[in-house]
């Protein structure tokens, strides 16, 4: 369900979890800095240029994280996500992202991660590994 509330577009609303579509904020930067991938400035620029959509995730009234995504053809791409470590993003957030992806007529969801724990949790939710990426610095 999508509603407009308090000047913000709420993508999904649930008594427990709320997704709020927002523009870039320093709080999002604080969340995503935890990833440690050196892409914080890029994330900010992509959101400000509307090439990535940004979602603030709330559990009740508590802000628990940030998710950035884009749609490529018919694929919903989770570009980055981070937040409070005690909040289980896979169990709580991924099902709601799947609902948004379906509403956007996406045929699949893709995400990249370096976290083995995230892979194991995602596999329990029906995700599978579709490729391996190798990189070598020169």
GUZAKE-771968 format. One line per field, with one value per residue: y, z negated, x negated of N, C-alpha, C, O in turn; residue number from 1; residue in three letters. Coordinates in Angstrom, 3 decimals, always signed. Example, Ala and Ser with C-alpha at 12.3 -4.5 7.8 and 13.67 -1.06 7.14 Angstrom:
ny = [-5.690; -2.250];
nz = [-7.800; -7.080];
nx = [-13.190; -12.850];
cay = [-4.500; -1.060];
caz = [-7.800; -7.140];
cax = [-12.300; -13.670];
cy = [-3.300; +0.030];
cz = [-7.800; -7.870];
cx = [-13.200; -12.900];
oy = [-3.319; +1.138];
oz = [-8.465; -8.039];
ox = [-14.236; -13.409];
resi = [1; 2];
resn = [ALA; SER];
END
This chain:
ny = [-1.167; +2.233; +5.436; +8.936; +10.746; +13.141; +14.857; +13.099; +10.361; +7.286; +4.122; +1.462; +0.414; -0.784; -2.148; -2.769; -2.343; +0.386; +1.829; +4.602; +6.724; +8.846; +11.814; +12.153; +12.062; +13.056; +11.130; +8.819; +8.600; +8.076; +5.512; +4.022; +4.333; +2.399; +0.178; +0.396; +0.507; +2.564; +4.050; +6.098; +8.856; +8.484; +7.087; +9.140; +11.118; +9.682; +9.284; +11.966; +12.736; +11.313; +8.742; +6.600; +5.223; +6.060; +4.631; +5.101; +3.106; +2.195; +0.887; +0.711; +3.736; +4.052; +4.701; +2.425; +1.815; +2.090; +1.726; +1.507; +1.549; +0.593; +0.275; -1.893; -2.515; -5.131; -5.758; -5.510; -3.858; -4.075; -1.843; -0.920; -1.328; -0.739; -0.508; -0.503; -2.929; -4.844; -5.241; -7.353; -7.382; -9.096; -10.858; -9.030; -6.814; -7.594; -9.128; -7.063; -5.401; -7.109; -7.033; -4.386; -4.521; -6.292; -4.683; -2.760; -4.132; -5.803; -8.601; -9.961; -9.897; -8.457; -8.476; -7.494; -8.708; -8.829; -10.193; -13.186; -14.150; -12.785; -13.926; -16.558; -16.109; -14.976; -17.083; -18.741; -17.381; -17.888; -16.914; -17.246; -17.953; -16.362; -15.718; -15.412; -12.980; -11.937; -9.996; -8.065; -5.885; -3.528];
nz = [+0.000; +0.751; -0.592; -1.251; -3.742; -6.182; -4.585; -3.403; -1.230; -1.808; -1.212; -1.962; -4.464; -7.697; -10.800; -12.211; -10.578; -8.635; -5.479; -4.154; -1.489; -0.721; -0.236; -0.037; -3.188; -6.076; -8.015; -6.575; -5.384; -7.680; -8.299; -5.966; -5.889; -7.529; -5.953; -4.761; -2.214; -0.801; +0.908; +0.217; +0.998; +3.667; +3.426; +2.253; +4.306; +6.405; +5.346; +4.996; +7.656; +8.552; +9.541; +7.940; +5.694; +2.398; -0.711; -3.928; -6.754; -9.206; -12.410; -13.970; -15.558; -15.526; -13.760; -11.762; -9.628; -6.252; -2.816; +0.483; +3.837; +7.295; +10.454; +13.017; +16.221; +15.978; +13.423; +9.974; +8.156; +5.352; +4.141; +1.932; -1.611; -5.036; -8.607; -11.955; -13.791; -15.325; -14.121; -11.964; -8.740; -6.531; -7.330; -8.067; -6.267; -3.543; -2.580; -2.289; -0.461; +1.705; +2.190; +3.049; +5.359; +6.905; +7.214; +8.837; +11.137; +11.515; +12.455; +11.051; +8.245; +7.377; +5.581; +4.329; +2.258; -0.287; -2.527; -4.130; -6.021; -5.358; -2.893; -3.634; -5.190; -3.227; -1.427; -2.874; -2.543; +0.013; +1.969; +4.327; +5.176; +7.966; +9.404; +9.331; +8.459; +9.342; +8.457; +9.068; +7.973; +9.740];
nx = [-0.844; -0.549; -0.812; -0.299; -1.714; -2.059; -3.649; -5.386; -6.041; -4.840; -5.872; -5.314; -3.173; -2.849; -1.878; -4.117; -6.451; -7.529; -8.026; -9.533; -9.746; -12.318; -14.366; -17.954; -19.633; -21.556; -21.321; -20.816; -23.292; -24.815; -23.844; -24.595; -27.308; -28.266; -28.592; -31.058; -32.218; -33.322; -31.738; -30.010; -29.769; -29.084; -26.639; -25.082; -25.122; -23.850; -21.283; -20.458; -20.411; -18.318; -18.724; -18.879; -16.539; -15.588; -14.938; -13.770; -13.689; -11.421; -10.712; -7.898; -7.928; -10.615; -13.551; -15.225; -16.885; -18.287; -17.554; -18.672; -17.625; -17.135; -15.457; -16.124; -15.417; -13.299; -14.015; -14.395; -16.727; -18.585; -20.667; -22.106; -22.059; -21.599; -21.728; -20.482; -22.190; -20.839; -18.455; -16.776; -17.304; -16.790; -14.685; -12.690; -12.655; -13.158; -10.846; -8.982; -10.255; -10.120; -7.367; -7.099; -8.662; -7.102; -4.823; -5.902; -6.067; -8.261; -10.260; -12.160; -14.467; -17.563; -20.585; -23.780; -26.372; -28.913; -28.777; -28.728; -26.915; -24.579; -24.029; -23.378; -21.064; -19.418; -19.146; -17.474; -15.151; -14.458; -16.170; -18.877; -22.301; -23.565; -25.807; -29.415; -31.786; -34.923; -37.750; -40.651; -43.047; -45.065];
cay = [+0.000; +3.489; +6.558; +10.187; +11.050; +14.111; +15.393; +12.049; +9.258; +6.033; +3.055; +0.316; +0.707; -1.966; -1.738; -2.987; -1.801; +1.414; +2.261; +5.979; +7.184; +10.171; +12.241; +11.866; +12.764; +12.670; +9.902; +7.737; +8.492; +7.391; +4.087; +3.392; +4.379; +1.133; -0.814; +0.518; +0.215; +3.754; +4.578; +6.980; +10.029; +8.015; +6.853; +10.449; +11.716; +8.919; +9.587; +13.360; +12.812; +10.434; +7.482; +5.599; +5.566; +5.877; +4.300; +5.037; +2.007; +2.430; -0.145; +1.600; +5.106; +4.028; +4.537; +1.275; +1.600; +2.708; +0.859; +2.192; +0.616; +1.098; -0.744; -2.065; -3.296; -5.703; -6.284; -4.644; -4.007; -3.505; -1.359; -0.847; -1.309; -0.858; +0.092; -1.015; -4.345; -5.739; -5.380; -8.367; -6.862; -10.135; -11.344; -7.966; -5.849; -8.198; -9.424; -5.815; -4.990; -7.979; -6.508; -3.179; -4.977; -6.813; -3.534; -2.075; -5.083; -6.427; -10.063; -10.537; -8.998; -8.758; -7.709; -7.949; -8.605; -9.466; -10.793; -14.574; -14.307; -12.288; -14.946; -17.681; -15.676; -14.774; -18.406; -19.231; -16.633; -18.266; -16.340; -18.162; -17.314; -16.448; -15.499; -15.062; -11.882; -11.911; -8.695; -7.951; -4.524; -3.403];
caz = [+0.000; +0.791; -1.065; -1.485; -5.142; -6.792; -3.609; -2.920; -0.529; -2.513; -0.228; -2.576; -5.859; -8.475; -12.199; -12.726; -9.687; -7.674; -4.487; -3.749; -0.385; -1.064; +0.430; -0.818; -4.462; -6.790; -8.753; -5.614; -5.289; -8.893; -8.136; -4.867; -6.194; -8.201; -4.945; -4.637; -0.850; -0.195; +1.939; -0.392; +1.849; +4.865; +3.033; +2.077; +5.641; +7.170; +4.788; +5.305; +9.095; +8.787; +10.191; +6.918; +4.759; +1.020; -1.661; -5.358; -7.336; -10.592; -13.178; -14.784; -15.371; -15.547; -12.478; -11.917; -8.516; -4.934; -1.644; +1.774; +4.928; +8.625; +11.306; +14.312; +17.045; +15.111; +12.234; +8.806; +7.715; +4.051; +4.324; +0.615; -2.749; -6.325; -9.705; -13.291; -13.685; -16.010; -13.304; -10.933; -7.449; -5.645; -7.808; -8.185; -5.168; -2.206; -2.092; -1.895; +0.802; +2.741; +2.509; +3.858; +6.672; +7.630; +7.567; +9.936; +12.258; +11.684; +12.554; +10.133; +7.352; +7.336; +4.648; +4.213; +0.880; -0.681; -3.833; -4.050; -6.850; -4.590; -1.872; -4.284; -5.543; -1.987; -0.877; -3.623; -2.039; +1.402; +2.871; +4.677; +5.744; +9.421; +10.020; +8.488; +9.038; +8.945; +8.746; +8.732; +8.137; +10.530];
cax = [+0.000; -1.294; -0.017; -1.007; -1.484; -2.961; -4.579; -6.273; -5.400; -5.095; -5.745; -4.639; -2.873; -2.520; -1.931; -5.463; -7.481; -7.125; -9.002; -9.267; -10.581; -12.827; -15.583; -19.154; -19.791; -22.774; -21.028; -21.057; -24.748; -25.292; -23.537; -25.333; -28.743; -28.583; -28.969; -32.504; -32.659; -33.895; -30.838; -29.024; -29.548; -28.380; -25.245; -24.454; -24.944; -22.859; -19.958; -20.136; -20.158; -17.152; -19.093; -18.579; -15.477; -16.025; -13.881; -14.055; -12.924; -11.040; -10.014; -7.079; -8.414; -12.080; -14.240; -16.128; -17.806; -18.174; -17.698; -18.723; -17.333; -16.772; -14.858; -16.807; -14.508; -12.262; -14.673; -14.515; -18.111; -18.921; -22.034; -22.750; -21.159; -22.277; -20.989; -20.772; -22.575; -19.904; -17.260; -17.024; -16.859; -16.257; -13.390; -11.698; -12.628; -13.111; -9.490; -8.324; -10.881; -9.546; -6.032; -7.299; -9.137; -5.932; -3.985; -6.590; -6.056; -9.569; -10.230; -13.136; -15.205; -18.992; -21.404; -25.166; -26.839; -30.173; -28.501; -28.287; -25.731; -23.440; -23.746; -22.693; -19.709; -18.658; -18.817; -16.309; -14.001; -14.223; -17.165; -19.954; -23.496; -23.473; -27.115; -30.540; -32.531; -36.328; -38.341; -42.053; -43.555; -46.292];
cy = [+1.230; +4.612; +7.778; +10.598; +12.051; +14.668; +14.379; +10.962; +7.963; +4.894; +1.850; +0.710; -0.547; -1.498; -1.850; -2.264; -0.750; +1.726; +3.671; +6.365; +8.616; +10.542; +11.955; +12.678; +12.278; +11.382; +8.683; +7.516; +7.769; +5.892; +3.430; +3.428; +3.084; +0.043; -0.792; +0.236; +1.425; +4.431; +5.598; +8.211; +9.647; +7.759; +8.170; +11.086; +11.007; +9.157; +11.011; +13.564; +11.919; +9.184; +6.302; +6.119; +5.230; +5.647; +4.368; +3.983; +2.305; +1.182; +0.632; +3.014; +5.183; +3.815; +3.438; +1.074; +2.343; +1.632; +1.753; +1.167; +1.366; -0.053; -0.729; -3.011; -3.843; -6.299; -5.195; -4.885; -3.294; -3.133; -1.321; -0.857; -1.491; -0.183; -0.484; -2.506; -5.304; -5.961; -6.317; -7.921; -7.898; -10.532; -10.265; -7.116; -6.505; -8.558; -8.167; -5.244; -5.828; -7.485; -5.244; -3.565; -5.515; -5.673; -2.745; -2.959; -5.676; -7.942; -10.726; -9.442; -9.445; -7.889; -8.313; -7.789; -9.271; -10.241; -12.204; -14.823; -13.852; -13.300; -16.093; -17.318; -15.531; -16.107; -19.006; -18.543; -16.910; -17.674; -17.385; -17.374; -17.491; -16.204; -15.296; -13.940; -11.921; -10.545; -8.737; -6.507; -4.532; -2.148];
cz = [+0.000; +0.346; -1.221; -2.911; -5.628; -5.840; -3.034; -2.242; -1.214; -1.547; -0.777; -4.013; -6.526; -9.927; -12.749; -11.899; -8.756; -6.761; -4.057; -2.664; -0.699; -0.167; -0.518; -2.112; -5.130; -7.591; -7.842; -5.460; -6.489; -8.801; -7.151; -5.060; -6.862; -7.218; -4.728; -3.244; -0.125; +0.837; +1.414; +0.465; +3.117; +4.555; +2.937; +3.429; +6.434; +6.653; +5.159; +6.787; +9.524; +9.599; +9.232; +6.087; +3.358; +0.117; -3.067; -5.943; -8.808; -11.165; -14.213; -14.517; -15.358; -14.151; -12.645; -10.735; -7.258; -3.867; -0.406; +2.864; +6.226; +9.361; +12.628; +15.139; +16.133; +13.844; +11.169; +8.220; +6.385; +4.120; +2.996; -0.458; -4.021; -7.384; -11.025; -13.214; -14.348; -15.216; -12.142; -9.595; -6.533; -6.074; -7.780; -6.923; -3.801; -1.738; -1.631; -0.617; +1.959; +3.150; +3.357; +5.260; +7.514; +8.074; +8.727; +11.177; +12.552; +11.683; +11.576; +9.264; +7.357; +6.265; +4.634; +2.764; +0.726; -1.979; -3.690; -4.879; -6.143; -3.516; -2.488; -4.663; -4.294; -1.362; -1.588; -3.178; -0.559; +2.417; +3.178; +5.265; +7.254; +10.121; +8.943; +9.204; +8.478; +9.314; +8.307; +8.984; +8.917; +10.166];
cx = [-0.890; -0.365; -0.907; -0.687; -2.520; -4.005; -5.538; -5.464; -5.796; -4.831; -4.988; -4.361; -2.354; -2.576; -3.347; -6.527; -6.864; -8.295; -8.613; -10.264; -11.003; -13.998; -16.749; -19.156; -21.071; -22.554; -21.214; -22.554; -25.339; -25.035; -24.493; -26.840; -29.198; -29.002; -30.471; -33.038; -33.245; -33.008; -29.831; -28.732; -28.782; -26.912; -24.487; -24.142; -23.853; -21.439; -19.551; -19.829; -18.986; -17.482; -18.955; -17.420; -15.961; -14.821; -14.458; -13.136; -12.686; -10.390; -9.206; -7.537; -9.937; -12.651; -15.282; -17.066; -17.463; -18.341; -17.712; -18.457; -17.121; -16.111; -15.610; -15.966; -13.409; -12.873; -14.811; -15.901; -18.311; -20.395; -22.787; -21.675; -21.949; -21.423; -21.422; -21.075; -21.596; -18.619; -17.559; -16.449; -16.247; -14.852; -12.320; -11.548; -12.462; -11.706; -8.740; -8.933; -10.348; -8.161; -6.129; -7.737; -7.981; -5.026; -4.585; -6.719; -7.430; -9.415; -11.190; -13.742; -16.660; -19.647; -22.806; -25.577; -28.197; -29.981; -27.953; -27.028; -24.467; -23.041; -22.950; -21.263; -18.842; -18.265; -17.607; -15.016; -13.739; -15.187; -18.227; -21.119; -23.439; -24.808; -28.169; -31.282; -33.941; -36.905; -39.794; -42.478; -44.850; -47.049];
oy = [+1.252; +4.728; +7.658; +10.779; +11.824; +14.926; +14.739; +10.677; +7.586; +4.708; +1.296; +1.273; -1.270; -0.529; -1.105; -1.633; -0.976; +1.871; +3.902; +6.340; +9.488; +9.709; +11.560; +13.835; +11.220; +10.628; +7.644; +6.378; +6.952; +5.088; +2.416; +2.638; +2.713; -0.908; -1.838; -0.220; +1.322; +5.301; +5.927; +8.574; +10.404; +8.160; +8.303; +11.541; +11.659; +9.224; +11.238; +14.465; +11.789; +8.632; +5.148; +7.315; +4.237; +6.370; +3.774; +3.970; +2.621; +0.505; +1.140; +3.457; +6.268; +2.872; +3.498; +0.240; +3.109; +0.736; +2.642; +0.058; +2.585; -1.208; +0.309; -4.183; -3.056; -7.231; -4.095; -6.008; -2.069; -4.004; -1.652; -0.447; -2.307; +0.603; -0.899; -3.266; -6.472; -6.782; -6.085; -8.066; -7.607; -10.537; -10.557; -6.743; -6.011; -8.310; -8.221; -4.672; -5.319; -7.515; -5.049; -3.008; -5.223; -5.692; -2.134; -2.594; -6.013; -8.492; -11.917; -8.248; -10.639; -6.724; -9.502; -6.830; -10.151; -10.873; -12.398; -15.615; -14.456; -13.505; -16.541; -18.123; -15.914; -16.241; -19.704; -19.057; -16.251; -17.911; -18.301; -16.271; -18.601; -16.460; -15.039; -13.955; -11.936; -10.000; -9.363; -5.976; -5.453; -1.880];
oz = [-0.701; +0.853; -1.311; -3.258; -5.496; -6.250; -2.255; -2.638; -1.201; -1.104; -0.106; -4.692; -5.977; -10.231; -13.652; -12.468; -8.165; -7.220; -3.640; -2.885; -0.916; +0.556; -1.666; -2.131; -4.789; -7.819; -8.281; -5.412; -6.346; -9.173; -7.455; -4.456; -6.776; -7.598; -4.533; -3.092; +1.041; +1.572; +2.121; +0.642; +3.583; +5.320; +3.472; +3.662; +7.066; +7.442; +5.590; +7.141; +10.714; +10.271; +9.658; +5.808; +3.154; +0.176; -3.360; -5.658; -9.556; -10.490; -15.195; -13.368; -15.196; -13.451; -13.545; -10.816; -7.191; -4.004; -0.262; +2.830; +6.255; +8.943; +13.279; +14.792; +15.564; +13.261; +11.448; +7.826; +6.301; +4.154; +2.942; -0.232; -4.078; -7.086; -11.201; -12.633; -13.965; -15.601; -11.403; -9.346; -5.827; -5.257; -7.498; -6.555; -2.978; -0.575; -0.685; +0.212; +3.062; +4.332; +4.277; +6.242; +8.707; +9.193; +9.508; +12.144; +13.697; +10.999; +11.293; +9.505; +7.344; +6.081; +4.898; +2.108; +1.499; -2.473; -3.190; -4.487; -6.305; -3.261; -1.915; -4.482; -4.297; -0.825; -0.967; -3.407; +0.058; +3.616; +2.387; +5.783; +7.761; +11.319; +7.783; +10.430; +7.261; +10.369; +7.303; +10.079; +8.772; +10.733];
ox = [-1.901; +0.751; -2.129; +0.480; -3.723; -5.137; -6.420; -4.334; -6.968; -3.698; -4.117; -5.219; -1.523; -3.272; -3.728; -7.418; -5.808; -9.428; -7.477; -11.474; -10.162; -14.543; -16.542; -18.735; -21.600; -23.500; -21.707; -23.022; -26.249; -25.890; -25.121; -27.566; -30.369; -29.686; -31.090; -34.171; -33.624; -33.475; -28.878; -27.569; -27.931; -26.034; -23.386; -23.022; -23.023; -20.496; -18.420; -19.069; -18.702; -16.611; -18.918; -17.332; -16.659; -13.827; -15.496; -11.939; -13.611; -9.614; -9.746; -7.539; -10.496; -12.283; -16.119; -17.968; -16.501; -19.173; -16.874; -18.989; -16.953; -16.196; -15.723; -15.820; -12.652; -12.320; -15.288; -16.215; -18.218; -21.264; -23.971; -20.537; -22.868; -20.523; -22.567; -20.300; -21.531; -17.786; -18.516; -15.253; -15.281; -13.931; -11.158; -10.435; -11.691; -11.389; -7.955; -8.225; -10.149; -7.819; -5.335; -7.246; -7.895; -4.513; -3.856; -7.388; -7.734; -8.552; -11.060; -13.563; -16.960; -19.295; -22.984; -25.171; -28.575; -30.914; -26.846; -26.172; -23.406; -21.854; -21.957; -20.350; -17.673; -17.166; -16.805; -13.921; -12.903; -15.035; -18.452; -20.942; -23.286; -24.925; -27.845; -31.392; -34.125; -36.582; -40.133; -42.289; -45.654; -48.108];
resi = [1; 2; 3; 4; 5; 6; 7; 8; 9; 10; 11; 12; 13; 14; 15; 16; 17; 18; 19; 20; 21; 22; 23; 24; 25; 26; 27; 28; 29; 30; 31; 32; 33; 34; 35; 36; 37; 38; 39; 40; 41; 42; 43; 44; 45; 46; 47; 48; 49; 50; 51; 52; 53; 54; 55; 56; 57; 58; 59; 60; 61; 62; 63; 64; 65; 66; 67; 68; 69; 70; 71; 72; 73; 74; 75; 76; 77; 78; 79; 80; 81; 82; 83; 84; 85; 86; 87; 88; 89; 90; 91; 92; 93; 94; 95; 96; 97; 98; 99; 100; 101; 102; 103; 104; 105; 106; 107; 108; 109; 110; 111; 112; 113; 114; 115; 116; 117; 118; 119; 120; 121; 122; 123; 124; 125; 126; 127; 128; 129; 130; 131; 132; 133; 134; 135; 136; 137; 138];
resn = [UNK; UNK; UNK; UNK; UNK; UNK; UNK; UNK; UNK; UNK; UNK; UNK; UNK; UNK; UNK; UNK; UNK; UNK; UNK; UNK; UNK; UNK; UNK; UNK; UNK; UNK; UNK; UNK; UNK; UNK; UNK; UNK; UNK; UNK; UNK; UNK; UNK; UNK; UNK; UNK; UNK; UNK; UNK; UNK; UNK; UNK; UNK; UNK; UNK; UNK; UNK; UNK; UNK; UNK; UNK; UNK; UNK; UNK; UNK; UNK; UNK; UNK; UNK; UNK; UNK; UNK; UNK; UNK; UNK; UNK; UNK; UNK; UNK; UNK; UNK; UNK; UNK; UNK; UNK; UNK; UNK; UNK; UNK; UNK; UNK; UNK; UNK; UNK; UNK; UNK; UNK; UNK; UNK; UNK; UNK; UNK; UNK; UNK; UNK; UNK; UNK; UNK; UNK; UNK; UNK; UNK; UNK; UNK; UNK; UNK; UNK; UNK; UNK; UNK; UNK; UNK; UNK; UNK; UNK; UNK; UNK; UNK; UNK; UNK; UNK; UNK; UNK; UNK; UNK; UNK; UNK; UNK; UNK; UNK; UNK; UNK; UNK; UNK];
END
